[in-house]
Amino acid sequence: MGVVEYPEGVRADGLPAVLSDTERLAVLEASGMIGSAPEQVFDDLTRLAVSVTGSAISAITFVGEARTYWKSVPHLPYGGLEHWQNGVGESFCYLAVGANGPFIVEDAAKDPRTAGHQAIGPWGVGAWAGFPIVTTDGHAIGTMCVIDASPRKWQPQELETLAVLARAVSNEINLRISLNSAQSALATAQSALATSQDLARSLQESLLPPVLRPVPGMDASARYLAATGDIEVVGDFYDLFNARGPWWTAVLGDVCGKGIEAAKVTALARYTLRADAGEHLSPAEVLDRLNAAMLAQRAPRFLTAVQATFRTTPAGAAGRLCLAGHPPALIRRANGRVQPAGVPGTFLGVMPTVRLTDVRFRLAPGDLLFLYTDGACEARPNPRNSLPLRPIFDEEALAGALADTRGMDAAATNAYIAEVLAGHHGGWASDDTALLSLRVPPNP
């Protein structure tokens, strides 16, 4: 069997020494995953991994010192605890655990790290990609992987989505470890609430780009504002990436509903948009393809979105923008004047035929394009604490606030809008809000 050399060394049986680490095994035991039965929360994630990568198999496993315990293998019927495990060396899962990082194989039979491995035949491994399940203190206790029977080249978007799903599993496990360590019923309830919020926000953040990639010649900033006290993952998301050549794509969307179903649709939307934006410079065409993908995957939630595809020009920036059931974008001119942009269109994920229209826009030096979710134009105070009731902070009020940001850069604009919204709802945000600003810097 081919063996990978790791900094921690190799045991006498050829397996990574880290598998025998006492602290790692203690954390694995505390997770409660050893010998546990399948659960829908994990099966949802493995099915999503199959959906977005097109792989034949996806699995979540937990790796002990001598045994690998299966947690989610949706393509196999559950055969009882004694059958849902195998020897550590009888699968590839220990490789990602031993490396405490991604282990990617495009041709298992030819890759020198895996050639001749005893798992290739029984599992039908042609290609394998896995990411470790990691605890908060850095111990790798399991793996989330996908397997194809034939060799294949894994696409960056597929690996990015798989990494997001592995982090979601890690967050769920870390939540359970925290709950298991609670000392009393009250402390357990408080810990459950706090950690559930952390889990939801962590998963929400994992579905957003960690930082915006800088656009040459542009000033860009995004901000995510969480709803007050919400412990479920919601579907607000944004992205900014290079589509092709000089063309860039900015997209912001809002998935209906909350929880794992919303997270699945968010992951599907980001993956599809990134995959198709490089082939089609028309935002309407890309959003139409996303609608088709959602229907094909029977997405459990619909979404609204706004997408802008643009490039910088000697005069500033120019591009096209499309609304799919989403509030209009706002353009703040250098002189402070604010105008809406976009033609109302159909939301995605319900009807096979949608009405989507591209609208051209131009930004001169000092102009700013502002994208937002409906949390920014439906902000309202807590009805229990506001008598008489104050009106909803609508699109007109949002445009007025944006006009007050004249001369501000993208980050300062988002910060000001966030402050205005907080002042209006008094610290009680009824919905999550995403903001994305793109500005052409003014001439010196």
TORKOL-4160 file (C-alpha; in steps of 0.2 Angstrom, whole numbers, padded with zeros to 4 digits, m for minus):
444
<pt num="1" X="0000" Y="0000" Z="0000"/>
<pt num="2" X="0007" Y="0017" Z="m0004"/>
<pt num="3" X="0010" Y="0028" Z="0011"/>
<pt num="4" X="0012" Y="0047" Z="0013"/>
<pt num="5" X="0025" Y="0053" Z="0024"/>
<pt num="6" X="0019" Y="0066" Z="0036"/>
<pt num="7" X="0029" Y="0078" Z="0048"/>
<pt num="8" X="0022" Y="0068" Z="0063"/>
<pt num="9" X="0029" Y="0052" Z="0057"/>
<pt num="10" X="0023" Y="0035" Z="0052"/>
<pt num="11" X="0018" Y="0021" Z="0063"/>
<pt num="12" X="0025" Y="0004" Z="0062"/>
<pt num="13" X="0010" Y="m0002" Z="0052"/>
<pt num="14" X="0013" Y="0012" Z="0039"/>
<pt num="15" X="m0001" Y="0023" Z="0044"/>
<pt num="16" X="0001" Y="0041" Z="0050"/>
<pt num="17" X="0006" Y="0043" Z="0068"/>
<pt num="18" X="m0006" Y="0057" Z="0071"/>
<pt num="19" X="m0020" Y="0044" Z="0071"/>
<pt num="20" X="m0014" Y="0038" Z="0088"/>
<pt num="21" X="m0013" Y="0056" Z="0096"/>
<pt num="22" X="m0021" Y="0055" Z="0113"/>
<pt num="23" X="m0029" Y="0072" Z="0112"/>
<pt num="24" X="m0036" Y="0069" Z="0095"/>
<pt num="25" X="m0044" Y="0052" Z="0100"/>
<pt num="26" X="m0051" Y="0061" Z="0116"/>
<pt num="27" X="m0060" Y="0074" Z="0105"/>
<pt num="28" X="m0066" Y="0061" Z="0093"/>
<pt num="29" X="m0074" Y="0052" Z="0108"/>
<pt num="30" X="m0082" Y="0068" Z="0115"/>
<pt num="31" X="m0090" Y="0071" Z="0098"/>
<pt num="32" X="m0101" Y="0056" Z="0100"/>
<pt num="33" X="m0098" Y="0051" Z="0082"/>
<pt num="34" X="m0090" Y="0034" Z="0085"/>
<pt num="35" X="m0103" Y="0021" Z="0080"/>
<pt num="36" X="m0117" Y="0033" Z="0079"/>
<pt num="37" X="m0131" Y="0031" Z="0066"/>
<pt num="38" X="m0134" Y="0042" Z="0050"/>
<pt num="39" X="m0143" Y="0058" Z="0053"/>
<pt num="40" X="m0152" Y="0069" Z="0040"/>
<pt num="41" X="m0142" Y="0084" Z="0044"/>
<pt num="42" X="m0126" Y="0075" Z="0038"/>
<pt num="43" X="m0135" Y="0066" Z="0024"/>
<pt num="44" X="m0141" Y="0083" Z="0017"/>
<pt num="45" X="m0123" Y="0089" Z="0015"/>
<pt num="46" X="m0117" Y="0073" Z="0007"/>
<pt num="47" X="m0131" Y="0074" Z="m0006"/>
<pt num="48" X="m0127" Y="0092" Z="m0009"/>
<pt num="49" X="m0109" Y="0087" Z="m0012"/>
<pt num="50" X="m0114" Y="0074" Z="m0025"/>
<pt num="51" X="m0126" Y="0087" Z="m0033"/>
<pt num="52" X="m0113" Y="0100" Z="m0035"/>
<pt num="53" X="m0098" Y="0089" Z="m0040"/>
<pt num="54" X="m0107" Y="0076" Z="m0051"/>
<pt num="55" X="m0098" Y="0063" Z="m0041"/>
<pt num="56" X="m0105" Y="0045" Z="m0039"/>
<pt num="57" X="m0102" Y="0044" Z="m0020"/>
<pt num="58" X="m0100" Y="0056" Z="m0006"/>
<pt num="59" X="m0096" Y="0051" Z="0012"/>
<pt num="60" X="m0093" Y="0058" Z="0029"/>
<pt num="61" X="m0083" Y="0047" Z="0040"/>
<pt num="62" X="m0074" Y="0048" Z="0057"/>
<pt num="63" X="m0057" Y="0041" Z="0059"/>
<pt num="64" X="m0051" Y="0032" Z="0075"/>
<pt num="65" X="m0034" Y="0024" Z="0079"/>
<pt num="66" X="m0039" Y="0008" Z="0070"/>
<pt num="67" X="m0056" Y="0009" Z="0063"/>
<pt num="68" X="m0065" Y="0022" Z="0051"/>
<pt num="69" X="m0083" Y="0025" Z="0057"/>
<pt num="70" X="m0096" Y="0029" Z="0043"/>
<pt num="71" X="m0108" Y="0043" Z="0047"/>
<pt num="72" X="m0116" Y="0047" Z="0030"/>
<pt num="73" X="m0115" Y="0037" Z="0014"/>
<pt num="74" X="m0131" Y="0040" Z="0006"/>
<pt num="75" X="m0129" Y="0028" Z="m0009"/>
<pt num="76" X="m0128" Y="0013" Z="0003"/>
<pt num="77" X="m0142" Y="0006" Z="0014"/>
<pt num="78" X="m0139" Y="0008" Z="0033"/>
<pt num="79" X="m0133" Y="m0009" Z="0039"/>
<pt num="80" X="m0131" Y="m0006" Z="0057"/>
<pt num="81" X="m0117" Y="0000" Z="0068"/>
<pt num="82" X="m0106" Y="m0015" Z="0066"/>
<pt num="83" X="m0107" Y="m0014" Z="0047"/>
<pt num="84" X="m0104" Y="0004" Z="0045"/>
<pt num="85" X="m0086" Y="0004" Z="0049"/>
<pt num="86" X="m0070" Y="m0003" Z="0042"/>
<pt num="87" X="m0051" Y="m0004" Z="0045"/>
<pt num="88" X="m0042" Y="0013" Z="0045"/>
<pt num="89" X="m0031" Y="0007" Z="0030"/>
<pt num="90" X="m0046" Y="0001" Z="0020"/>
<pt num="91" X="m0051" Y="0018" Z="0014"/>
<pt num="92" X="m0042" Y="0035" Z="0009"/>
<pt num="93" X="m0050" Y="0044" Z="0024"/>
<pt num="94" X="m0035" Y="0043" Z="0035"/>
<pt num="95" X="m0025" Y="0052" Z="0022"/>
<pt num="96" X="m0034" Y="0069" Z="0024"/>
<pt num="97" X="m0034" Y="0066" Z="0043"/>
<pt num="98" X="m0016" Y="0063" Z="0043"/>
<pt num="99" X="m0012" Y="0078" Z="0033"/>
<pt num="100" X="m0025" Y="0089" Z="0042"/>
<pt num="101" X="m0029" Y="0097" Z="0026"/>
<pt num="102" X="m0036" Y="0093" Z="0009"/>
<pt num="103" X="m0031" Y="0077" Z="0000"/>
<pt num="104" X="m0035" Y="0078" Z="m0019"/>
<pt num="105" X="m0032" Y="0063" Z="m0031"/>
<pt num="106" X="m0037" Y="0064" Z="m0049"/>
<pt num="107" X="m0031" Y="0047" Z="m0054"/>
<pt num="108" X="m0029" Y="0035" Z="m0039"/>
<pt num="109" X="m0021" Y="0021" Z="m0049"/>
<pt num="110" X="m0007" Y="0032" Z="m0056"/>
<pt num="111" X="m0005" Y="0044" Z="m0042"/>
<pt num="112" X="0011" Y="0039" Z="m0032"/>
<pt num="113" X="0003" Y="0043" Z="m0016"/>
<pt num="114" X="m0011" Y="0030" Z="m0019"/>
<pt num="115" X="m0006" Y="0018" Z="m0032"/>
<pt num="116" X="m0008" Y="0000" Z="m0026"/>
<pt num="117" X="m0019" Y="0006" Z="m0011"/>
<pt num="118" X="m0031" Y="m0008" Z="m0005"/>
<pt num="119" X="m0046" Y="0004" Z="m0005"/>
<pt num="120" X="m0046" Y="0007" Z="m0024"/>
<pt num="121" X="m0054" Y="m0009" Z="m0029"/>
<pt num="122" X="m0068" Y="m0012" Z="m0016"/>
<pt num="123" X="m0073" Y="0007" Z="m0016"/>
<pt num="124" X="m0071" Y="0009" Z="m0035"/>
<pt num="125" X="m0059" Y="0024" Z="m0033"/>
<pt num="126" X="m0054" Y="0032" Z="m0049"/>
<pt num="127" X="m0053" Y="0050" Z="m0042"/>
<pt num="128" X="m0055" Y="0055" Z="m0024"/>
<pt num="129" X="m0056" Y="0072" Z="m0015"/>
<pt num="130" X="m0058" Y="0075" Z="0003"/>
<pt num="131" X="m0057" Y="0088" Z="0017"/>
<pt num="132" X="m0054" Y="0085" Z="0035"/>
<pt num="133" X="m0067" Y="0088" Z="0048"/>
<pt num="134" X="m0058" Y="0099" Z="0061"/>
<pt num="135" X="m0062" Y="0103" Z="0079"/>
<pt num="136" X="m0060" Y="0121" Z="0086"/>
<pt num="137" X="m0043" Y="0116" Z="0094"/>
<pt num="138" X="m0037" Y="0110" Z="0077"/>
<pt num="139" X="m0038" Y="0091" Z="0078"/>
<pt num="140" X="m0044" Y="0082" Z="0062"/>
<pt num="141" X="m0056" Y="0068" Z="0067"/>
<pt num="142" X="m0064" Y="0064" Z="0051"/>
<pt num="143" X="m0066" Y="0067" Z="0032"/>
<pt num="144" X="m0079" Y="0073" Z="0020"/>
<pt num="145" X="m0075" Y="0066" Z="0003"/>
<pt num="146" X="m0082" Y="0063" Z="m0014"/>
<pt num="147" X="m0077" Y="0048" Z="m0025"/>
<pt num="148" X="m0078" Y="0045" Z="m0044"/>
<pt num="149" X="m0076" Y="0028" Z="m0052"/>
<pt num="150" X="m0065" Y="0036" Z="m0066"/>
<pt num="151" X="m0051" Y="0048" Z="m0066"/>
<pt num="152" X="m0056" Y="0066" Z="m0067"/>
<pt num="153" X="m0049" Y="0083" Z="m0065"/>
<pt num="154" X="m0058" Y="0092" Z="m0050"/>
<pt num="155" X="m0063" Y="0110" Z="m0054"/>
<pt num="156" X="m0059" Y="0124" Z="m0042"/>
<pt num="157" X="m0077" Y="0128" Z="m0039"/>
<pt num="158" X="m0081" Y="0110" Z="m0034"/>
<pt num="159" X="m0066" Y="0109" Z="m0022"/>
<pt num="160" X="m0072" Y="0126" Z="m0015"/>
<pt num="161" X="m0089" Y="0120" Z="m0012"/>
<pt num="162" X="m0083" Y="0104" Z="m0004"/>
<pt num="163" X="m0072" Y="0114" Z="0008"/>
<pt num="164" X="m0087" Y="0124" Z="0013"/>
<pt num="165" X="m0097" Y="0108" Z="0016"/>
<pt num="166" X="m0083" Y="0101" Z="0027"/>
<pt num="167" X="m0083" Y="0117" Z="0037"/>
<pt num="168" X="m0101" Y="0115" Z="0040"/>
<pt num="169" X="m0099" Y="0097" Z="0046"/>
<pt num="170" X="m0085" Y="0103" Z="0057"/>
<pt num="171" X="m0096" Y="0117" Z="0064"/>
<pt num="172" X="m0110" Y="0104" Z="0068"/>
<pt num="173" X="m0098" Y="0093" Z="0077"/>
<pt num="174" X="m0090" Y="0107" Z="0087"/>
<pt num="175" X="m0108" Y="0112" Z="0092"/>
<pt num="176" X="m0111" Y="0095" Z="0098"/>
<pt num="177" X="m0094" Y="0094" Z="0108"/>
<pt num="178" X="m0098" Y="0110" Z="0116"/>
<pt num="179" X="m0116" Y="0104" Z="0121"/>
<pt num="180" X="m0109" Y="0088" Z="0128"/>
<pt num="181" X="m0097" Y="0097" Z="0139"/>
<pt num="182" X="m0110" Y="0108" Z="0147"/>
<pt num="183" X="m0111" Y="0106" Z="0166"/>
<pt num="184" X="m0130" Y="0109" Z="0170"/>
<pt num="185" X="m0146" Y="0111" Z="0161"/>
<pt num="186" X="m0146" Y="0130" Z="0162"/>
<pt num="187" X="m0128" Y="0130" Z="0156"/>
<pt num="188" X="m0132" Y="0118" Z="0142"/>
<pt num="189" X="m0147" Y="0128" Z="0136"/>
<pt num="190" X="m0136" Y="0144" Z="0136"/>
<pt num="191" X="m0122" Y="0135" Z="0127"/>
<pt num="192" X="m0134" Y="0128" Z="0114"/>
<pt num="193" X="m0141" Y="0145" Z="0110"/>
<pt num="194" X="m0124" Y="0153" Z="0109"/>
<pt num="195" X="m0115" Y="0139" Z="0099"/>
<pt num="196" X="m0130" Y="0137" Z="0088"/>
<pt num="197" X="m0129" Y="0156" Z="0083"/>
<pt num="198" X="m0110" Y="0153" Z="0080"/>
<pt num="199" X="m0114" Y="0138" Z="0069"/>
<pt num="200" X="m0126" Y="0147" Z="0059"/>
<pt num="201" X="m0115" Y="0162" Z="0057"/>
<pt num="202" X="m0100" Y="0152" Z="0053"/>
<pt num="203" X="m0110" Y="0142" Z="0040"/>
<pt num="204" X="m0117" Y="0159" Z="0033"/>
<pt num="205" X="m0099" Y="0166" Z="0032"/>
<pt num="206" X="m0093" Y="0151" Z="0024"/>
<pt num="207" X="m0105" Y="0154" Z="0010"/>
<pt num="208" X="m0098" Y="0171" Z="0007"/>
<pt num="209" X="m0081" Y="0175" Z="0000"/>
<pt num="210" X="m0069" Y="0178" Z="0015"/>
<pt num="211" X="m0063" Y="0194" Z="0007"/>
<pt num="212" X="m0067" Y="0203" Z="m0009"/>
<pt num="213" X="m0055" Y="0201" Z="m0023"/>
<pt num="214" X="m0049" Y="0218" Z="m0028"/>
<pt num="215" X="m0055" Y="0224" Z="m0044"/>
<pt num="216" X="m0041" Y="0234" Z="m0053"/>
<pt num="217" X="m0046" Y="0252" Z="m0055"/>
<pt num="218" X="m0061" Y="0250" Z="m0043"/>
<pt num="219" X="m0065" Y="0252" Z="m0025"/>
<pt num="220" X="m0076" Y="0238" Z="m0018"/>
<pt num="221" X="m0083" Y="0233" Z="m0001"/>
<pt num="222" X="m0096" Y="0221" Z="0006"/>
<pt num="223" X="m0104" Y="0220" Z="0023"/>
<pt num="224" X="m0116" Y="0207" Z="0030"/>
<pt num="225" X="m0128" Y="0212" Z="0044"/>
<pt num="226" X="m0135" Y="0198" Z="0054"/>
<pt num="227" X="m0153" Y="0198" Z="0060"/>
<pt num="228" X="m0156" Y="0200" Z="0079"/>
<pt num="229" X="m0156" Y="0184" Z="0088"/>
<pt num="230" X="m0157" Y="0173" Z="0073"/>
<pt num="231" X="m0150" Y="0156" Z="0076"/>
<pt num="232" X="m0153" Y="0149" Z="0059"/>
<pt num="233" X="m0143" Y="0150" Z="0043"/>
<pt num="234" X="m0151" Y="0162" Z="0031"/>
<pt num="235" X="m0149" Y="0164" Z="0012"/>
<pt num="236" X="m0142" Y="0182" Z="0010"/>
<pt num="237" X="m0126" Y="0180" Z="0000"/>
<pt num="238" X="m0114" Y="0191" Z="m0011"/>
<pt num="239" X="m0099" Y="0187" Z="m0022"/>
<pt num="240" X="m0087" Y="0197" Z="m0033"/>
<pt num="241" X="m0075" Y="0188" Z="m0045"/>
<pt num="242" X="m0066" Y="0190" Z="m0062"/>
<pt num="243" X="m0078" Y="0182" Z="m0075"/>
<pt num="244" X="m0066" Y="0183" Z="m0090"/>
<pt num="245" X="m0053" Y="0194" Z="m0096"/>
<pt num="246" X="m0056" Y="0212" Z="m0091"/>
<pt num="247" X="m0074" Y="0207" Z="m0086"/>
<pt num="248" X="m0079" Y="0206" Z="m0068"/>
<pt num="249" X="m0095" Y="0200" Z="m0060"/>
<pt num="250" X="m0104" Y="0206" Z="m0044"/>
<pt num="251" X="m0119" Y="0197" Z="m0038"/>
<pt num="252" X="m0130" Y="0198" Z="m0023"/>
<pt num="253" X="m0144" Y="0187" Z="m0019"/>
<pt num="254" X="m0157" Y="0182" Z="m0006"/>
<pt num="255" X="m0164" Y="0164" Z="m0004"/>
<pt num="256" X="m0181" Y="0162" Z="0003"/>
<pt num="257" X="m0181" Y="0154" Z="0020"/>
<pt num="258" X="m0168" Y="0149" Z="0033"/>
<pt num="259" X="m0159" Y="0133" Z="0039"/>
<pt num="260" X="m0149" Y="0120" Z="0029"/>
<pt num="261" X="m0162" Y="0121" Z="0014"/>
<pt num="262" X="m0157" Y="0139" Z="0012"/>
<pt num="263" X="m0139" Y="0135" Z="0014"/>
<pt num="264" X="m0140" Y="0122" Z="0000"/>
<pt num="265" X="m0148" Y="0134" Z="m0012"/>
<pt num="266" X="m0135" Y="0147" Z="m0008"/>
<pt num="267" X="m0121" Y="0135" Z="m0011"/>
<pt num="268" X="m0129" Y="0129" Z="m0028"/>
<pt num="269" X="m0132" Y="0147" Z="m0033"/>
<pt num="270" X="m0114" Y="0153" Z="m0030"/>
<pt num="271" X="m0106" Y="0138" Z="m0038"/>
<pt num="272" X="m0118" Y="0140" Z="m0054"/>
<pt num="273" X="m0115" Y="0158" Z="m0055"/>
<pt num="274" X="m0096" Y="0157" Z="m0054"/>
<pt num="275" X="m0096" Y="0142" Z="m0067"/>
<pt num="276" X="m0107" Y="0151" Z="m0080"/>
<pt num="277" X="m0102" Y="0169" Z="m0078"/>
<pt num="278" X="m0086" Y="0165" Z="m0087"/>
<pt num="279" X="m0095" Y="0158" Z="m0102"/>
<pt num="280" X="m0109" Y="0171" Z="m0103"/>
<pt num="281" X="m0106" Y="0190" Z="m0101"/>
<pt num="282" X="m0125" Y="0193" Z="m0101"/>
<pt num="283" X="m0131" Y="0193" Z="m0083"/>
<pt num="284" X="m0149" Y="0189" Z="m0089"/>
<pt num="285" X="m0142" Y="0173" Z="m0098"/>
<pt num="286" X="m0132" Y="0168" Z="m0082"/>
<pt num="287" X="m0147" Y="0170" Z="m0071"/>
<pt num="288" X="m0158" Y="0161" Z="m0083"/>
<pt num="289" X="m0145" Y="0146" Z="m0082"/>
<pt num="290" X="m0146" Y="0147" Z="m0063"/>
<pt num="291" X="m0165" Y="0146" Z="m0064"/>
<pt num="292" X="m0163" Y="0130" Z="m0075"/>
<pt num="293" X="m0150" Y="0123" Z="m0063"/>
<pt num="294" X="m0162" Y="0126" Z="m0048"/>
<pt num="295" X="m0176" Y="0117" Z="m0056"/>
<pt num="296" X="m0165" Y="0103" Z="m0062"/>
<pt num="297" X="m0159" Y="0100" Z="m0044"/>
<pt num="298" X="m0176" Y="0103" Z="m0037"/>
<pt num="299" X="m0170" Y="0117" Z="m0026"/>
<pt num="300" X="m0181" Y="0118" Z="m0010"/>
<pt num="301" X="m0181" Y="0137" Z="m0010"/>
<pt num="302" X="m0183" Y="0151" Z="m0023"/>
<pt num="303" X="m0171" Y="0166" Z="m0023"/>
<pt num="304" X="m0170" Y="0184" Z="m0029"/>
<pt num="305" X="m0154" Y="0191" Z="m0036"/>
<pt num="306" X="m0145" Y="0205" Z="m0044"/>
<pt num="307" X="m0130" Y="0203" Z="m0055"/>
<pt num="308" X="m0119" Y="0216" Z="m0063"/>
<pt num="309" X="m0105" Y="0211" Z="m0076"/>
<pt num="310" X="m0094" Y="0226" Z="m0079"/>
<pt num="311" X="m0076" Y="0231" Z="m0085"/>
<pt num="312" X="m0066" Y="0247" Z="m0081"/>
<pt num="313" X="m0064" Y="0259" Z="m0095"/>
<pt num="314" X="m0054" Y="0275" Z="m0098"/>
<pt num="315" X="m0069" Y="0285" Z="m0093"/>
<pt num="316" X="m0073" Y="0274" Z="m0077"/>
<pt num="317" X="m0083" Y="0258" Z="m0079"/>
<pt num="318" X="m0097" Y="0251" Z="m0090"/>
<pt num="319" X="m0107" Y="0235" Z="m0089"/>
<pt num="320" X="m0124" Y="0227" Z="m0089"/>
<pt num="321" X="m0135" Y="0223" Z="m0074"/>
<pt num="322" X="m0150" Y="0211" Z="m0072"/>
<pt num="323" X="m0163" Y="0210" Z="m0058"/>
<pt num="324" X="m0172" Y="0193" Z="m0054"/>
<pt num="325" X="m0186" Y="0197" Z="m0042"/>
<pt num="326" X="m0174" Y="0208" Z="m0033"/>
<pt num="327" X="m0175" Y="0227" Z="m0027"/>
<pt num="328" X="m0167" Y="0239" Z="m0040"/>
<pt num="329" X="m0148" Y="0243" Z="m0039"/>
<pt num="330" X="m0144" Y="0261" Z="m0034"/>
<pt num="331" X="m0131" Y="0272" Z="m0043"/>
<pt num="332" X="m0124" Y="0286" Z="m0033"/>
<pt num="333" X="m0117" Y="0299" Z="m0044"/>
<pt num="334" X="m0102" Y="0309" Z="m0039"/>
<pt num="335" X="m0113" Y="0324" Z="m0036"/>
<pt num="336" X="m0124" Y="0314" Z="m0024"/>
<pt num="337" X="m0138" Y="0311" Z="m0035"/>
<pt num="338" X="m0145" Y="0293" Z="m0033"/>
<pt num="339" X="m0155" Y="0284" Z="m0047"/>
<pt num="340" X="m0162" Y="0266" Z="m0048"/>
<pt num="341" X="m0155" Y="0254" Z="m0060"/>
<pt num="342" X="m0163" Y="0238" Z="m0067"/>
<pt num="343" X="m0179" Y="0232" Z="m0075"/>
<pt num="344" X="m0190" Y="0221" Z="m0063"/>
<pt num="345" X="m0188" Y="0203" Z="m0067"/>
<pt num="346" X="m0194" Y="0186" Z="m0061"/>
<pt num="347" X="m0187" Y="0177" Z="m0046"/>
<pt num="348" X="m0178" Y="0161" Z="m0048"/>
<pt num="349" X="m0181" Y="0142" Z="m0044"/>
<pt num="350" X="m0200" Y="0141" Z="m0047"/>
<pt num="351" X="m0205" Y="0144" Z="m0065"/>
<pt num="352" X="m0196" Y="0136" Z="m0081"/>
<pt num="353" X="m0198" Y="0152" Z="m0090"/>
<pt num="354" X="m0192" Y="0168" Z="m0082"/>
<pt num="355" X="m0192" Y="0187" Z="m0088"/>
<pt num="356" X="m0175" Y="0194" Z="m0086"/>
<pt num="357" X="m0168" Y="0210" Z="m0094"/>
<pt num="358" X="m0151" Y="0216" Z="m0096"/>
<pt num="359" X="m0149" Y="0235" Z="m0093"/>
<pt num="360" X="m0133" Y="0244" Z="m0097"/>
<pt num="361" X="m0125" Y="0256" Z="m0085"/>
<pt num="362" X="m0109" Y="0267" Z="m0084"/>
<pt num="363" X="m0100" Y="0274" Z="m0069"/>
<pt num="364" X="m0089" Y="0290" Z="m0070"/>
<pt num="365" X="m0076" Y="0294" Z="m0058"/>
<pt num="366" X="m0084" Y="0296" Z="m0041"/>
<pt num="367" X="m0099" Y="0286" Z="m0045"/>
<pt num="368" X="m0104" Y="0271" Z="m0035"/>
<pt num="369" X="m0115" Y="0256" Z="m0038"/>
<pt num="370" X="m0124" Y="0250" Z="m0023"/>
<pt num="371" X="m0132" Y="0232" Z="m0021"/>
<pt num="372" X="m0142" Y="0226" Z="m0006"/>
<pt num="373" X="m0154" Y="0213" Z="0000"/>
<pt num="374" X="m0172" Y="0218" Z="0006"/>
<pt num="375" X="m0166" Y="0219" Z="0024"/>
<pt num="376" X="m0160" Y="0236" Z="0019"/>
<pt num="377" X="m0177" Y="0242" Z="0012"/>
<pt num="378" X="m0188" Y="0234" Z="0025"/>
<pt num="379" X="m0180" Y="0238" Z="0041"/>
<pt num="380" X="m0192" Y="0242" Z="0055"/>
<pt num="381" X="m0191" Y="0244" Z="0074"/>
<pt num="382" X="m0197" Y="0231" Z="0086"/>
<pt num="383" X="m0216" Y="0232" Z="0086"/>
<pt num="384" X="m0215" Y="0228" Z="0105"/>
<pt num="385" X="m0205" Y="0243" Z="0109"/>
<pt num="386" X="m0210" Y="0256" Z="0097"/>
<pt num="387" X="m0227" Y="0265" Z="0101"/>
<pt num="388" X="m0232" Y="0273" Z="0090"/>
<pt num="389" X="m0225" Y="0262" Z="0076"/>
<pt num="390" X="m0212" Y="0270" Z="0065"/>
<pt num="391" X="m0213" Y="0267" Z="0046"/>
<pt num="392" X="m0203" Y="0254" Z="0037"/>
<pt num="393" X="m0186" Y="0260" Z="0030"/>
<pt num="394" X="m0191" Y="0259" Z="0012"/>
<pt num="395" X="m0182" Y="0261" Z="m0004"/>
<pt num="396" X="m0185" Y="0279" Z="m0005"/>
<pt num="397" X="m0177" Y="0281" Z="0013"/>
<pt num="398" X="m0163" Y="0270" Z="0007"/>
<pt num="399" X="m0160" Y="0281" Z="m0008"/>
<pt num="400" X="m0160" Y="0296" Z="0003"/>
<pt num="401" X="m0147" Y="0289" Z="0015"/>
<pt num="402" X="m0136" Y="0284" Z="0000"/>
<pt num="403" X="m0137" Y="0302" Z="m0006"/>
<pt num="404" X="m0130" Y="0307" Z="0011"/>
<pt num="405" X="m0114" Y="0297" Z="0007"/>
<pt num="406" X="m0108" Y="0308" Z="m0007"/>
<pt num="407" X="m0089" Y="0308" Z="m0007"/>
<pt num="408" X="m0087" Y="0292" Z="0003"/>
<pt num="409" X="m0078" Y="0277" Z="m0003"/>
<pt num="410" X="m0086" Y="0260" Z="m0004"/>
<pt num="411" X="m0082" Y="0254" Z="0014"/>
<pt num="412" X="m0087" Y="0270" Z="0022"/>
<pt num="413" X="m0103" Y="0270" Z="0012"/>
<pt num="414" X="m0108" Y="0253" Z="0018"/>
<pt num="415" X="m0103" Y="0258" Z="0036"/>
<pt num="416" X="m0114" Y="0273" Z="0035"/>
<pt num="417" X="m0129" Y="0263" Z="0028"/>
<pt num="418" X="m0127" Y="0250" Z="0042"/>
<pt num="419" X="m0127" Y="0264" Z="0055"/>
<pt num="420" X="m0143" Y="0272" Z="0048"/>
<pt num="421" X="m0152" Y="0255" Z="0048"/>
<pt num="422" X="m0147" Y="0252" Z="0066"/>
<pt num="423" X="m0153" Y="0269" Z="0071"/>
<pt num="424" X="m0170" Y="0266" Z="0062"/>
<pt num="425" X="m0173" Y="0249" Z="0069"/>
<pt num="426" X="m0165" Y="0253" Z="0086"/>
<pt num="427" X="m0154" Y="0237" Z="0087"/>
<pt num="428" X="m0168" Y="0225" Z="0082"/>
<pt num="429" X="m0164" Y="0219" Z="0065"/>
<pt num="430" X="m0179" Y="0209" Z="0058"/>
<pt num="431" X="m0169" Y="0201" Z="0044"/>
<pt num="432" X="m0152" Y="0198" Z="0038"/>
<pt num="433" X="m0145" Y="0211" Z="0026"/>
<pt num="434" X="m0131" Y="0211" Z="0013"/>
<pt num="435" X="m0123" Y="0226" Z="0006"/>
<pt num="436" X="m0111" Y="0227" Z="m0009"/>
<pt num="437" X="m0103" Y="0244" Z="m0015"/>
<pt num="438" X="m0093" Y="0247" Z="m0031"/>
<pt num="439" X="m0085" Y="0264" Z="m0034"/>
<pt num="440" X="m0074" Y="0272" Z="m0047"/>
<pt num="441" X="m0062" Y="0282" Z="m0038"/>
<pt num="442" X="m0063" Y="0301" Z="m0041"/>
<pt num="443" X="m0050" Y="0309" Z="m0052"/>
<pt num="444" X="m0035" Y="0316" Z="m0042"/>
